[in-house]
Amino acid sequence: MGETWAEQLDTGTGLIQLMTLVQGIYTTASERHELTPVQAKLLCVLIGGPRGMAELAQLFGVEKAALTGLMDRIEKRGLAVRSAVPGDRRAVRVTLTEAGRQAASAFHSDMGEALGRLTDSIPSGDREQFRSTVEGIILRCRTSPSAE
């Protein structure tokens, strides 16, 4: 049988509190690496490889014009570059520079360590169950946007 309203509320409250905790860790790590949280997010997205400006705007949920300002600041710092896409004069691709890869890697590593400390005290079986549950939630949301 499904969860009661009170159990769902407790789960929701727990997730909101966890989200707030993780956002605080993310913001602190961003500051430690002299990045804004949105700059850190951009670097983490780009560590997987070059992305188009239109794709990035969609991922960030902003208009391309808003992304342009973020890219101006990232380029000025030498962390990423924009380049034309061969065969499509209107398309622009964003790629990390070597400095950007180093910054993204350092930030990602720092976040991994900080978030790992959140779960270190959880017994390994429970930690694996938590990891599996989180993975299931993420996969469901990626394959079924209505699950969000």
N, C-alpha and C positions, 0 to 999 in steps of 0.2 A: 504494500500500500504506500502511497505517496507521503511525503513529509507534510506535517501540519504547517499552518501559516506561521506559528511561533518558531518552529524549527527552521523554516526558510528565512525568517527574519534574523534569527541568530546567525545563520550561515552568511546571509547578506551583510550583516553588521560586521562579522569577522572578516569578510572579503574587503569591505570598505576600510577597515582598520589596517589590514595587511597592505592594501593599495597605498594608503597614506604613509605607512612605514617605508615601503619600497620607494615611493616618490621622494621621500626625505633623503634616503640613502643615495638615490640617483642625483638629486640636486647637489648634495654634499660632494659626491664624486665628481660631478661636472665642474663645480667650483674649484676643486683640488687640481683639476686638469686645465683650468682657465678656459672653460667652455660654458656656454649657456646650456641648459638642458636640451633645447631644440637643436643646437649645434652638435651636441653629443649624439642625439638620436640620428641626425643626418649622417655622421661619421659611421655609426653602427650599421646603418642601412647600406652605406656604400662599401663597407668592408667586404660585403658579399660580391662586389663587382660593380662596374659602371651601371648607371641607371639614367633613363631619359628624364628631362625636366617635367614632362607631362605625367609620367609615372610617379615621380617624387611628389608632385603637387597632389596627386590622388592619394598617395600613401599618407601624406600629412594632412589631408583634408582642407587644403587651401587652394586659392587661385594661383596660377603660374606667376602672376605679378608679385604676390606676397613671397613666393619662394625665391624670386629674383633678389630681393633684399637680403635674405639669408645667404644666398650663394655669393653675393657681392662681399659680404663680411668674411665668409669662409675662404674665398679666393684671395682676399686681401691678406689673410693670415698665412696663405700658402698651403692650405690643407687640402684643397680640391681645385680642379680646373673644369671649365666647360669647353666643349669642343663640338663642332658641327658633325652631324651624322652623314657620312657619305651617301649620296643619292637622295637625300631629303633636306633641302636647304632650310626648311623651317624647324627641323628637329635639332635638339641640343642634348648632348650626353654629358653627364657629370662623372668624373673619375677622381679618386683620391690620388694625391701626390704621395711621394715617399714619406714626407712629414705627416701627411694626413693618415697614412696607414699606421705609422708609429703611434700617433695620437689615439687613433681608434683602438688599436691593439692594447695600448696601456690603459685606456679607459675601460675597455671590455674586461681586461684582466682584473682591474681594481674592483669593478662591479661584481665580478664572479667571486672574488674573495669576500667582499662585504656581504653579499647575499648568502654565500656559503656559511658564514658565521651565524646567520639566522636559523639554519637547519642543523648545525653541527651537534647540538645537544639532543636532537630527536633520534631515538633508536633506529638503526639502519633499516629494519623492515618497515617501520612507519614512514621513514624518509623516502623509501622506494615507492610506497603506496602514494605518498603525497606527490612525488615526481610523476608517477603514472597518471594520477588524477588530473594534475595540471596539464600534462601533455594531451590527455583526452579532451579537456575543455578547449584548449588551443586548436586542436585538429577539428573539432566540431565547428568552431567559429570560423575557421578558414574555409571549410567546405560548405557551410550553410550560414550565410550572413544573417539569417533570421534568428540564429541561435545567440547572436550577440544581444 
